[in-house]
C-alpha cells in the first residue's frame, strides 16, 4: 500500500486527469481542432471546444464567422421533414427543424426563429447553410443562415428580379414560382466577399449577388431546355446537358457536362458570369439516360441508365475526372455508400442506413405500382428499398428513414 501524503503536503495538480488534458500544448490543440473540422462534422469541433477553458480559448469561435469561414460550414448536414407532411418551416413546428448528418447518422433538432410565423421559407441548403426566402412584405428578402451558429448574411430581395422575369402576376406567386426549384452555390474569395449563385431552374437562367449588392445580376445566357438539375461543388455549378446544345455542333446523341464558374470582373469594373465551360462529353452509347451528378466523398460522379426502360435497367456510374480524360470506365464500388436519385442526388454513408449493405442506388421506380427500388452495383440486382409497413412514406403511419432522406431529393413535395 502507498503511504498517505505527509501532513500539510498537497497532491500535485498534474495527478488530476482533467488538469493534464487542460495543459496540453496549444499547437497540439490546434492540430486536433483542425482535423475535426477536416473530418466534416462541425458539432464534433463544438464539443471539443466545450471540454475546458484552455481548449476553448486556443481554438477559433465558430459563432460570428459561421457563414464567412468555409471551415465552419455544416457540410454534410441536411434538413429533414417531420412526417405527416410537416415540411421545415411549417407553422405547426414552431420554428424547429431536424437535421441529419449523412456521414454519421447523428440527428439534431434546432430552433430557427426566422422559420416561425411564416415569415420565411427554406429555398435550398448549400454546404449545410440554409437559403431562406422572406415573404412579399420584404420584397422576398434572401438570407443565408448557418443553422447551428445563427449567423446570417443578407442578400438583395428577389422580388425585382421575379418581376422582371415573370411579369405582372402577384408578388407572392412571382417569388414562389421563380424559386420553386432553385439550386444555390456559395463562393468566398480571398478578400472574404461572399457570392451566392442561384440556378433558376424554372426559367433556365442564373443570377448572382453579393451581400453588398443592391440587386441580383442575371446571366446574359440561359441553359438549353434539355438539362438536368445542377450540382453545387466548391463554389461552382455542374450541369449535365443533352443535345441539341450550342456548346457542340453535332447531331449524334451525346451528353455534355458543363461547369459554371463564379462571376468575374470585367474591364469596365462590372461583374458577369462566364459562359458555361464544356468539361466532358459522353457518347449516347456509353450512357443512354443520364441521372445527373452527385458528390460522393471527394469525387463528382455522373450517373445514368443503359436501357430504354429506366425502371429496371442497369445503372452505370462514372467518375467525372475519368470522363474529362475521355475514359469511359464504369465504377463498381462507391465506398459502401448509398446514392439517392431524384431532382437532386444525395450520397449517404452506410453508417446512416445500417440495414443496407452499401454500394446501392435508391430511386423511384415508375412501374405499377410505383415504389422505391434499390439497385446493388456489385450484384446488379434489384430489391425493395423499404419494408412493406412503410410503403406509403410520410402519410399517417410508420415511415422509413429511407423515405425521409429520399424526400430531400425532391423538396418540391415539401
ZAMARGU-4260 file (C-alpha; in steps of 0.2 Angstrom, whole numbers, plus 5000, padded with zeros to 4 digits):
<rodrens>
0) 5000/5000/5000 | 5006/5018/4996 | 5008/5029/5011 | 4997/5044/5013 | 5004/5061/5009
5) 5013/5070/5024 | 5003/5082/5034 | 5001/5099/5026 | 5008/5092/5009 | 4996/5094/4994
10) 4995/5082/4980 | 5002/5088/4963 | 4990/5096/4951 | 4996/5085/4937 | 4989/5070/4946
15) 4971/5076/4941 | 4967/5069/4923 | 4957/5084/4919 | 4971/5095/4923 | 4983/5085/4912
20) 4970/5087/4897 | 4969/5106/4900 | 4988/5108/4900 | 4990/5101/4883 | 5002/5112/4871
25) 4992/5125/4861 | 5000/5118/4845 | 4993/5101/4848 | 4976/5108/4852 | 4976/5117/4836
30) 4981/5101/4826 | 4967/5091/4834 | 4954/5105/4831 | 4959/5107/4813 | 4957/5088/4810
35) 4940/5088/4817 | 4935/5102/4805 | 4943/5092/4791 | 4933/5077/4796 | 4917/5087/4791
40) 4907/5087/4807 | 4906/5104/4815 | 4897/5098/4830 | 4912/5087/4835 | 4923/5103/4834
45) 4910/5112/4846 | 4910/5098/4858 | 4929/5098/4858 | 4929/5117/4862 | 4917/5113/4877
50) 4929/5102/4886 | 4938/5116/4895 | 4943/5134/4895 | 4960/5131/4888 | 4954/5121/4873
55) 4940/5135/4870 | 4952/5149/4871 | 4965/5140/4860 | 4953/5137/4845 | 4943/5149/4834
60) 4925/5153/4839 | 4913/5147/4825 | 4899/5160/4830 | 4901/5176/4821 | 4910/5168/4806
65) 4899/5153/4803 | 4895/5158/4785 | 4910/5168/4780 | 4923/5155/4785 | 4920/5138/4775
70) 4929/5128/4789 | 4913/5131/4799 | 4900/5126/4787 | 4890/5111/4792 | 4894/5102/4776
75) 4886/5085/4777 | 4870/5090/4787 | 4853/5090/4778 | 4836/5096/4784 | 4823/5083/4786
80) 4804/5084/4786 | 4795/5079/4802 | 4782/5067/4795 | 4763/5070/4791 | 4769/5082/4778
85) 4776/5094/4790 | 4790/5102/4780 | 4804/5113/4788 | 4796/5130/4791 | 4778/5123/4793
90) 4769/5134/4806 | 4765/5119/4817 | 4783/5115/4820 | 4786/5132/4829 | 4802/5135/4820
95) 4810/5118/4825 | 4820/5109/4811 | 4828/5092/4812 | 4845/5089/4804 | 4853/5073/4799
100) 4872/5070/4796 | 4874/5060/4781 | 4890/5053/4786 | 4887/5048/4804 | 4868/5047/4806
105) 4868/5059/4820 | 4851/5069/4822 | 4850/5086/4829 | 4834/5097/4832 | 4837/5115/4831
110) 4826/5130/4833 | 4827/5143/4819 | 4817/5159/4824 | 4816/5165/4806 | 4806/5150/4801
115) 4792/5154/4814 | 4776/5164/4809 | 4778/5160/4791 | 4789/5175/4788 | 4802/5164/4779
120) 4803/5148/4770 | 4819/5137/4765 | 4823/5138/4747 | 4838/5127/4747 | 4853/5121/4758
125) 4870/5123/4751 | 4886/5117/4761 | 4874/5114/4775 | 4869/5133/4775 | 4850/5137/4773
130) 4845/5149/4759 | 4829/5157/4766 | 4816/5167/4756 | 4806/5181/4765 | 4788/5185/4762
135) 4782/5198/4750 | 4781/5211/4764 | 4800/5212/4762 | 4800/5210/4743 | 4806/5192/4745
140) 4821/5195/4756 | 4835/5182/4753 | 4846/5177/4768 | 4859/5164/4770 | 4859/5156/4788
145) 4870/5145/4797 | 4858/5133/4807 | 4869/5130/4821 | 4878/5146/4825 | 4864/5158/4820
150) 4875/5168/4808 | 4865/5177/4795 | 4871/5186/4779 | 4858/5196/4769 | 4857/5197/4750
155) 4846/5208/4739 | 4827/5204/4738 | 4821/5193/4724 | 4805/5202/4720 | 4813/5215/4707
160) 4821/5200/4698 | 4805/5190/4699 | 4795/5205/4692 | 4807/5207/4678 | 4806/5189/4673
165) 4788/5184/4677 | 4778/5199/4673 | 4763/5206/4682 | 4757/5191/4692 | 4756/5194/4711
170) 4772/5196/4721 | 4770/5180/4731 | 4767/5170/4715 | 4781/5178/4706 | 4793/5174/4721
175) 4787/5156/4724 | 4787/5152/4705 | 4804/5159/4702 | 4812/5150/4717 | 4802/5134/4717
180) 4817/5123/4710 | 4831/5134/4714 | 4849/5127/4716 | 4862/5138/4725 | 4881/5139/4726
185) 4891/5149/4738 | 4909/5155/4734 | 4920/5165/4746 | 4935/5174/4738 | 4952/5178/4747
190) 4945/5195/4752 | 4931/5187/4761 | 4917/5193/4749 | 4903/5180/4749 | 4894/5177/4732
195) 4878/5167/4730 | 4874/5160/4713 | 4856/5154/4710 | 4851/5142/4696 | 4833/5147/4692
200) 4828/5131/4685 | 4810/5137/4680 | 4817/5150/4668 | 4834/5142/4664 | 4844/5157/4669
205) 4857/5160/4683 | 4858/5175/4694 | 4871/5180/4707 | 4874/5193/4720 | 4885/5198/4735
210) 4879/5204/4752 | 4884/5222/4747 | 4874/5222/4730 | 4858/5231/4729 | 4851/5219/4716
215) 4853/5202/4708 | 4863/5201/4691 | 4856/5190/4678 | 4866/5179/4666 | 4866/5185/4648
220) 4864/5167/4643 | 4852/5153/4648 | 4853/5134/4648 | 4845/5124/4634 | 4829/5115/4638
225) 4837/5098/4639 | 4847/5100/4655 | 4847/5091/4672 | 4847/5098/4689 | 4863/5106/4693
230) 4875/5101/4707 | 4885/5114/4718 | 4903/5110/4721 | 4917/5120/4728 | 4908/5137/4724
235) 4904/5131/4706 | 4889/5123/4697 | 4890/5107/4687 | 4876/5103/4675 | 4873/5088/4663
240) 4866/5095/4646 | 4858/5084/4632 | 4859/5088/4614 | 4855/5099/4605 | 4866/5112/4613
245) 4875/5127/4607 | 4891/5121/4615 | 4895/5107/4602 | 4888/5107/4585 | 4884/5089/4581
250) 4869/5078/4578 | 4873/5062/4587 | 4865/5059/4604 | 4878/5065/4617 | 4878/5072/4634
255) 4889/5086/4640 | 4895/5090/4657 | 4897/5109/4659 | 4904/5120/4673 | 4898/5137/4678
260) 4912/5147/4687 | 4909/5161/4700 | 4907/5178/4692 | 4922/5188/4685 | 4926/5206/4685
265) 4926/5214/4668 | 4937/5228/4661 | 4923/5241/4665 | 4923/5236/4683 | 4906/5226/4682
270) 4904/5208/4686 | 4897/5195/4675 | 4895/5176/4674 | 4907/5167/4662 | 4899/5156/4648
275) 4897/5138/4654 | 4913/5128/4651 | 4912/5111/4642 | 4922/5099/4653 | 4917/5082/4647
280) 4907/5074/4633 | 4898/5057/4635 | 4893/5047/4619 | 4875/5041/4620 | 4881/5023/4618
285) 4891/5024/4634 | 4876/5032/4644 | 4859/5031/4637 | 4849/5041/4650 | 4859/5052/4662
290) 4853/5055/4680 | 4864/5070/4684 | 4878/5071/4696 | 4882/5068/4714 | 4896/5071/4726
295) 4902/5056/4734 | 4917/5058/4746 | 4929/5069/4737 | 4923/5064/4719 | 4910/5070/4707
300) 4900/5056/4699 | 4890/5055/4684 | 4875/5043/4685 | 4863/5035/4672 | 4854/5021/4665
305) 4859/5010/4650 | 4842/5004/4644 | 4826/5012/4637 | 4816/5005/4651 | 4824/5015/4666
310) 4813/5006/4679 | 4823/4990/4678 | 4839/4994/4668 | 4857/4993/4673 | 4864/5009/4682
315) 4881/5015/4677 | 4892/5027/4687 | 4907/5036/4680 | 4920/5047/4689 | 4919/5065/4682
320) 4938/5065/4682 | 4938/5050/4671 | 4926/5057/4659 | 4936/5073/4657 | 4950/5062/4651
325) 4938/5053/4640 | 4940/5037/4650 | 4923/5028/4650 | 4926/5015/4664 | 4910/5012/4675
330) 4915/5010/4693 | 4908/4995/4703 | 4910/5002/4721 | 4905/5019/4729 | 4914/5015/4746
335) 4899/5006/4753 | 4888/5022/4752 | 4870/5023/4746 | 4865/5035/4732 | 4848/5043/4732
340) 4842/5049/4715 | 4829/5062/4712 | 4828/5081/4706 | 4845/5082/4716 | 4856/5067/4721
345) 4862/5063/4738 | 4876/5051/4744 | 4873/5043/4761 | 4886/5033/4772 | 4881/5015/4776
350) 4883/5020/4794 | 4867/5030/4792 | 4857/5015/4785 | 4864/5000/4794 | 4851/4989/4786
355) 4858/4992/4768 | 4874/4983/4763 | 4880/4998/4754 | 4885/5001/4736 | 4867/5004/4732
360) 4857/5016/4722 | 4839/5020/4728 | 4827/5028/4715 | 4809/5030/4711 | 4803/5015/4701
365) 4788/5021/4689 | 4782/5003/4687 | 4764/4998/4693 | 4763/5001/4707 | 4777/5013/4709
370) 4789/5011/4724 | 4807/5015/4729 | 4819/5002/4722 | 4836/4998/4727 | 4849/4993/4714
375) 4865/4985/4720 | 4880/4989/4710 | 4890/4974/4714 | 4877/4961/4710 | 4867/4970/4698
380) 4851/4965/4707 | 4835/4975/4712 | 4826/4974/4728 | 4813/4985/4738 | 4822/4999/4747
385) 4810/4998/4761 | 4799/4986/4770 | 4780/4984/4767 | 4775/4993/4783 | 4782/5009/4777
390) 4777/5009/4759 | 4767/5025/4759 | 4780/5037/4766 | 4776/5052/4776 | 4757/5048/4776
395) 4750/5045/4793 | 4758/5029/4799 | 4775/5022/4800 | 4789/5028/4789 | 4806/5023/4785
400) 4822/5034/4786 | 4824/5030/4768 | 4808/5039/4764 | 4814/5054/4774 | 4831/5055/4765
405) 4823/5052/4748 | 4811/5067/4752 | 4827/5078/4752 | 4830/5074/4734 | 4813/5081/4729
410) 4809/5096/4740 | 4795/5102/4729 | 4784/5089/4738 | 4788/5098/4755
</rodrens>
